[in-house]
Amino acid sequence: QVRLVESGGGLVTPGGSLRLSCAASGSYVGIAPMGWYRQYPGKQRELVAEITGGGRTRYADSVKDRFTISRDSAKRTVYLQMNNLKPEDTAVYYCNADLTRIGVNGNYWGQGTQITVSS
């Protein structure tokens, strides 16, 4: 019954900023690890950033100094602040909640949102 609804995608010029939001509902999403993934055309979906229920984070090397993942437990929302965007950040971004990491069946994805960085 988990649902993930993304918002905040769009078109920006290089060096610009965007913030993605993922509103989550359903059982266990408040304590499960959640992450943002991105997918380039013809390639596998890859991890951009992850945050655990306890607030520990990890990032892909390509975004470490530019992106910040956070979550608001009261709103049950996870965010991805993206600064100094580069053309290579252009991709479809997906929110993820992996309940298997806390011993519960289910791995859920948002609908995907396009980020395009171009001048």
TORLOKOL-123925 format. One record per residue (C-alpha): x, y, z; residue number from 1. Coordinates in Angstrom, 2 decimals, padded with zeros to 5 digits. Layout:
BEGIN
+---------+---------+---------+-----+
!       u !       v !       w ! pos !
+---------+---------+---------+-----+
!       X !       Y !       Z ! NUM !
...
+---------+---------+---------+-----+
END
This chain:
BEGIN
+---------+---------+---------+-----+
!       u !       v !       w ! pos !
+---------+---------+---------+-----+
!  000.00 !  000.00 !  000.00 !   1 !
!  003.06 !  002.25 ! -000.12 !   2 !
!  002.81 !  005.17 ! -002.49 !   3 !
!  005.56 !  007.60 ! -003.44 !   4 !
!  004.65 !  010.81 ! -005.24 !   5 !
!  007.45 !  012.95 ! -006.64 !   6 !
!  007.52 !  016.63 ! -007.50 !   7 !
!  010.05 !  019.33 ! -008.30 !   8 !
!  011.57 !  018.27 ! -011.59 !   9 !
!  012.11 !  020.53 ! -014.53 !  10 !
!  014.52 !  022.36 ! -016.80 !  11 !
!  017.42 !  024.44 ! -015.47 !  12 !
!  020.62 !  025.94 ! -016.83 !  13 !
!  024.04 !  024.72 ! -015.67 !  14 !
!  024.89 !  025.97 ! -012.20 !  15 !
!  021.27 !  026.20 ! -011.17 !  16 !
!  019.43 !  024.49 ! -008.33 !  17 !
!  016.35 !  022.36 ! -007.89 !  18 !
!  014.75 !  020.56 ! -004.99 !  19 !
!  012.93 !  017.28 ! -005.45 !  20 !
!  010.28 !  016.13 ! -003.01 !  21 !
!  008.87 !  012.66 ! -002.45 !  22 !
!  005.71 !  012.37 ! -000.39 !  23 !
!  005.34 !  008.89 !  001.07 !  24 !
!  002.35 !  007.08 !  002.50 !  25 !
!  001.82 !  003.59 !  003.81 !  26 !
!  003.25 !  001.29 !  006.43 !  27 !
!  006.91 !  001.41 !  007.48 !  28 !
!  007.98 !  004.28 !  005.23 !  29 !
!  008.86 !  006.40 !  008.24 !  30 !
!  011.59 !  004.00 !  009.33 !  31 !
!  012.73 !  002.41 !  006.08 !  32 !
!  015.74 !  003.61 !  004.12 !  33 !
!  014.72 !  005.90 !  001.30 !  34 !
!  016.71 !  007.10 ! -001.65 !  35 !
!  016.88 !  008.92 ! -004.90 !  36 !
!  017.98 !  007.11 ! -008.03 !  37 !
!  018.47 !  008.34 ! -011.55 !  38 !
!  018.33 !  006.64 ! -014.90 !  39 !
!  019.99 !  007.71 ! -018.13 !  40 !
!  018.50 !  006.53 ! -021.43 !  41 !
!  019.47 !  002.94 ! -022.14 !  42 !
!  021.19 !  002.48 ! -018.77 !  43 !
!  020.46 !  000.87 ! -015.42 !  44 !
!  018.95 !  002.89 ! -012.63 !  45 !
!  021.67 !  004.04 ! -010.25 !  46 !
!  021.79 !  005.36 ! -006.70 !  47 !
!  022.19 !  009.11 ! -006.25 !  48 !
!  021.60 !  009.46 ! -002.51 !  49 !
!  020.16 !  007.45 !  000.35 !  50 !
!  019.01 !  008.23 !  003.87 !  51 !
!  018.19 !  005.72 !  006.59 !  52 !
!  015.43 !  005.99 !  009.14 !  53 !
!  018.09 !  007.14 !  011.58 !  54 !
!  019.32 !  009.89 !  009.29 !  55 !
!  022.56 !  008.39 !  007.99 !  56 !
!  023.28 !  009.35 !  004.39 !  57 !
!  025.39 !  008.25 !  001.48 !  58 !
!  025.92 !  009.70 ! -001.97 !  59 !
!  027.25 !  008.83 ! -005.36 !  60 !
!  030.71 !  010.31 ! -005.81 !  61 !
!  029.49 !  012.43 ! -008.70 !  62 !
!  027.06 !  014.37 ! -006.49 !  63 !
!  028.73 !  014.33 ! -003.05 !  64 !
!  029.55 !  018.02 ! -002.77 !  65 !
!  026.47 !  019.28 ! -004.60 !  66 !
!  023.40 !  017.29 ! -003.50 !  67 !
!  021.84 !  016.88 ! -000.06 !  68 !
!  019.23 !  014.32 !  000.91 !  69 !
!  016.99 !  014.88 !  003.92 !  70 !
!  013.71 !  013.67 !  005.34 !  71 !
!  010.90 !  015.15 !  007.40 !  72 !
!  009.37 !  012.43 !  009.54 !  73 !
!  006.29 !  014.47 !  010.43 !  74 !
!  005.46 !  015.12 !  006.78 !  75 !
!  006.69 !  011.69 !  005.69 !  76 !
!  008.59 !  013.37 !  002.90 !  77 !
!  012.11 !  012.95 !  001.58 !  78 !
!  013.93 !  015.73 ! -000.27 !  79 !
!  016.86 !  016.04 ! -002.60 !  80 !
!  018.42 !  019.48 ! -002.77 !  81 !
!  020.46 !  019.72 ! -005.96 !  82 !
!  022.92 !  022.60 ! -006.31 !  83 !
!  025.40 !  023.50 ! -009.03 !  84 !
!  023.62 !  021.28 ! -011.50 !  85 !
!  025.58 !  020.01 ! -014.47 !  86 !
!  024.49 !  018.69 ! -017.87 !  87 !
!  025.50 !  015.20 ! -016.79 !  88 !
!  022.83 !  015.36 ! -014.08 !  89 !
!  020.19 !  015.19 ! -016.80 !  90 !
!  018.15 !  012.05 ! -016.16 !  91 !
!  014.87 !  010.73 ! -014.86 !  92 !
!  014.95 !  010.73 ! -011.06 !  93 !
!  013.06 !  008.18 ! -008.98 !  94 !
!  012.23 !  008.11 ! -005.30 !  95 !
!  012.66 !  004.73 ! -003.63 !  96 !
!  011.56 !  003.10 ! -000.38 !  97 !
!  013.15 ! -000.28 !  000.24 !  98 !
!  011.26 ! -002.07 !  002.95 !  99 !
!  013.36 ! -005.21 !  002.54 ! 100 !
!  016.13 ! -003.39 !  004.40 ! 101 !
!  014.02 ! -003.55 !  007.56 ! 102 !
!  012.87 ! -007.13 !  007.01 ! 103 !
!  009.54 ! -006.38 !  005.31 ! 104 !
!  008.54 ! -007.38 !  001.81 ! 105 !
!  008.30 ! -004.55 ! -000.68 ! 106 !
!  010.48 ! -002.26 ! -002.75 ! 107 !
!  008.62 !  000.80 ! -004.01 ! 108 !
!  009.28 !  003.50 ! -006.58 ! 109 !
!  007.90 !  006.90 ! -007.40 ! 110 !
!  006.64 !  007.73 ! -010.86 ! 111 !
!  009.86 !  009.39 ! -011.99 ! 112 !
!  010.53 !  013.03 ! -012.74 ! 113 !
!  012.68 !  014.48 ! -015.51 ! 114 !
!  015.61 !  016.74 ! -014.66 ! 115 !
!  017.14 !  018.49 ! -017.65 ! 116 !
!  020.23 !  020.70 ! -017.29 ! 117 !
!  020.93 !  022.57 ! -020.49 ! 118 !
!  021.91 !  026.00 ! -021.73 ! 119 !
+---------+---------+---------+-----+
END
